Amino acid sequence: TRRPSAITSPPIHVVDPMYRGDYTSITEAIEAANPGDRIIVRPGLYQEGIILEKPLEIIGEGDVGEIVLQATDKNALVFSTTMGRVANLTIRQMDDGKNYCIDIVQGRLELEGCDITSQSLACVAIHGSADPRLRRNRIHDGKSAGVFVYENGQGILEENDIFGNALFGVLIREGGNPTMRRNRIHDGKASGVYVYENGQGTLEENDIFGNADFGVAISDGGNPTLRRNRIHDGKSAGVSVFDNGQGTLGENDIFGNASFGVAITEGGNPTL
């Protein structure tokens, strides 16, 4: 009888800015790695933008706050391959130009346990039918949206902390259709979630609170499904449906908002 083959770990490449690993930059390690390899990133400041065009794992080793990928005049991370995983990194986009911090243009990126911010466009962009998995990230203090899902982007976002973004916590448009579960979306300088221009999305068991405008805004053919969310303590309405927005809302707890719990105006037509 044939013996089962042993499960082997993928080849590992170590990145260390103090010359104690295989490479001193993440870009060098990506170029040298073969599909399926694992890149371990030790603490340090890596001033570069990286592009993932082959399936790899990139994992920070140590305290996430000490492992910093920082980009200026470019996206900090572009994901344009079939599969991959990025975990335990601080990722920053540092200029006020026209770049995302993380741009997911296709495939299934697993993005886990990262601390993400952007001084330019959205902290995380998902589009082009990309279908990533975002879990337990801190997505915060961006100068635009925290997460921007558009052009048929999909994805599952679970247990992320999305807060303090200058525009929207989550922006969904143009056929974007993510599934969001058990996220905290709070203390944004505009609405927590905005779904418009035929955006969709399923939001379940999220805690949406303390946003400067609406907790959830739906307009222009936006048609999300909201189930069992807590939408509370916002500075305006909990949910606002306007300009022919739609949506299905069931079993949500909507309370403590400064104006209306649910406001329906200008052709808005949700099902509650």
Backbone hydrogen bonds, N-H to C=O, Kabsch-Sander energy under -0.5 kcal/mol:
donor,donor_aa,acceptor,acceptor_aa,energy
8,T,6,A,-0.6
13,H,38,R,-2.4
15,V,40,I,-3.2
16,D,14,V,-0.5
16,D,23,Y,-2.9
19,Y,16,D,-1.5
22,D,14,V,-2.1
23,Y,14,V,-1.9
29,A,25,S,-1.4
30,I,26,I,-2.4
31,E,27,T,-2.3
32,A,28,E,-1.8
33,A,29,A,-1.7
36,G,55,P,-3.7
37,D,34,N,-2.3
38,R,11,P,-2.9
39,I,57,E,-3.1
40,I,13,H,-2.8
40,I,38,R,-0.5
41,V,39,I,-0.5
41,V,59,I,-2.7
42,R,15,V,-2.7
42,R,40,I,-0.6
44,G,66,E,-2.2
46,Y,44,G,-0.6
46,Y,68,V,-3.5
47,Q,45,L,-0.7
48,E,46,Y,-1.4
48,E,70,Q,-0.8
50,I,76,A,-2.7
52,L,78,V,-3.2
53,E,51,I,-0.8
57,E,37,D,-1.9
58,I,85,R,-2.8
59,I,39,I,-2.8
60,G,87,A,-2.6
61,E,41,V,-3.0
62,G,60,G,-0.6
66,E,63,D,-2.1
67,I,64,V,-1.2
68,V,44,G,-2.6
68,V,66,E,-0.6
69,L,67,I,-0.5
69,L,90,T,-3.3
70,Q,46,Y,-2.8
70,Q,68,V,-0.6
71,A,92,R,-2.3
76,A,100,Y,-0.8
76,A,101,C,-0.7
77,L,101,C,-2.1
78,V,50,I,-2.1
79,F,103,D,-2.7
80,S,52,L,-2.7
80,S,78,V,-0.6
84,G,108,R,-1.3
85,R,56,L,-2.1
86,V,110,E,-3.0
87,A,58,I,-2.4
88,N,112,E,-1.8
90,T,67,I,-3.1
91,I,89,L,-0.5
91,I,115,D,-3.1
92,R,69,L,-2.8
93,Q,117,T,-1.5
94,M,71,A,-3.0
94,M,92,R,-0.5
101,C,122,A,-1.9
102,I,123,C,-2.0
103,D,77,L,-2.9
104,I,102,I,-0.6
104,I,125,A,-2.9
105,V,79,F,-2.1
105,V,103,D,-0.8
106,Q,79,F,-0.8
108,R,82,T,-2.9
109,L,107,G,-0.6
110,E,84,G,-2.6
111,L,109,L,-0.7
111,L,133,R,-3.1
112,E,86,V,-2.3
112,E,110,E,-0.6
113,G,135,R,-1.9
115,D,89,L,-2.1
116,I,114,C,-0.5
116,I,138,R,-3.5
117,T,91,I,-1.9
119,Q,93,Q,-2.4
121,L,99,N,-2.5
123,C,145,A,-2.0
124,V,146,G,-1.8
125,A,102,I,-2.7
126,I,148,F,-2.8
127,H,104,I,-1.9
128,G,151,E,-1.0
129,S,151,E,-0.9
130,A,127,H,-1.2
131,D,107,G,-2.7
133,R,109,L,-3.1
134,L,156,I,-2.5
135,R,111,L,-2.4
135,R,133,R,-0.6
136,R,158,E,-1.9
138,R,114,C,-2.7
139,I,137,N,-0.6
139,I,161,D,-2.7
140,H,116,I,-2.3
140,H,138,R,-0.6
141,D,163,F,-1.7
143,K,118,S,-2.1
146,G,168,F,-2.2
147,V,169,G,-1.9
148,F,124,V,-2.7
149,V,147,V,-0.5
149,V,171,L,-3.0
150,Y,126,I,-2.2
150,Y,148,F,-0.5
152,N,174,E,-1.7
153,G,150,Y,-1.2
154,Q,130,A,-2.8
156,I,132,P,-2.2
157,L,179,T,-2.9
158,E,134,L,-2.9
158,E,156,I,-0.5
159,E,181,R,-1.8
161,D,137,N,-2.9
162,I,160,N,-0.7
162,I,184,R,-3.4
163,F,139,I,-1.6
163,F,161,D,-0.6
164,G,186,H,-1.4
166,A,142,G,-3.0
167,L,144,S,-1.6
169,G,191,S,-1.5
170,V,192,G,-2.0
171,L,147,V,-2.8
172,I,194,Y,-2.7
173,R,149,V,-2.2
174,E,197,E,-1.8
176,G,173,R,-1.8
177,N,153,G,-3.0
179,T,155,G,-2.7
180,M,202,T,-3.3
181,R,157,L,-2.7
182,R,204,E,-1.8
184,R,160,N,-2.6
185,I,183,N,-0.6
185,I,207,D,-2.6
186,H,162,I,-2.3
186,H,184,R,-0.5
187,D,209,F,-1.5
189,K,165,N,-2.7
190,A,167,L,-0.8
192,G,214,F,-2.1
193,V,215,G,-1.6
194,Y,170,V,-2.5
195,V,217,A,-2.7
196,Y,172,I,-2.3
198,N,220,D,-1.3
199,G,196,Y,-1.0
200,Q,176,G,-2.9
202,T,178,P,-2.4
203,L,225,T,-3.2
204,E,180,M,-3.1
204,E,202,T,-0.5
205,E,227,R,-1.9
207,D,183,N,-2.9
208,I,206,N,-0.6
208,I,230,R,-3.3
209,F,185,I,-1.6
209,F,207,D,-0.6
210,G,232,H,-1.2
212,A,188,G,-2.4
213,D,190,A,-1.7
215,G,237,A,-1.6
216,V,238,G,-1.9
217,A,193,V,-2.9
218,I,240,S,-2.6
219,S,195,V,-2.2
220,D,243,D,-1.9
221,G,244,N,-0.8
222,G,219,S,-2.0
223,N,199,G,-2.8
225,T,201,G,-2.6
226,L,248,T,-3.1
227,R,203,L,-2.9
228,R,250,G,-1.8
230,R,206,N,-2.7
231,I,229,N,-0.6
231,I,253,D,-2.6
232,H,208,I,-2.4
232,H,230,R,-0.6
233,D,255,F,-1.4
235,K,211,N,-2.6
236,S,213,D,-0.9
238,G,260,F,-2.2
239,V,261,G,-2.0
240,S,216,V,-2.5
241,V,263,A,-3.0
242,F,218,I,-2.4
242,F,240,S,-0.5
244,N,266,E,-1.3
245,G,242,F,-1.0
246,Q,222,G,-2.7
248,T,224,P,-2.3
249,L,271,T,-3.3
250,G,226,L,-2.8
253,D,229,N,-3.2
254,I,252,N,-0.7
255,F,231,I,-1.5
255,F,253,D,-0.6
258,A,234,G,-2.1
259,S,236,S,-1.4
263,A,239,V,-2.9
265,T,241,V,-2.5
268,G,265,T,-1.8
269,N,245,G,-2.9
271,T,247,G,-2.8
272,L,270,P,-0.5
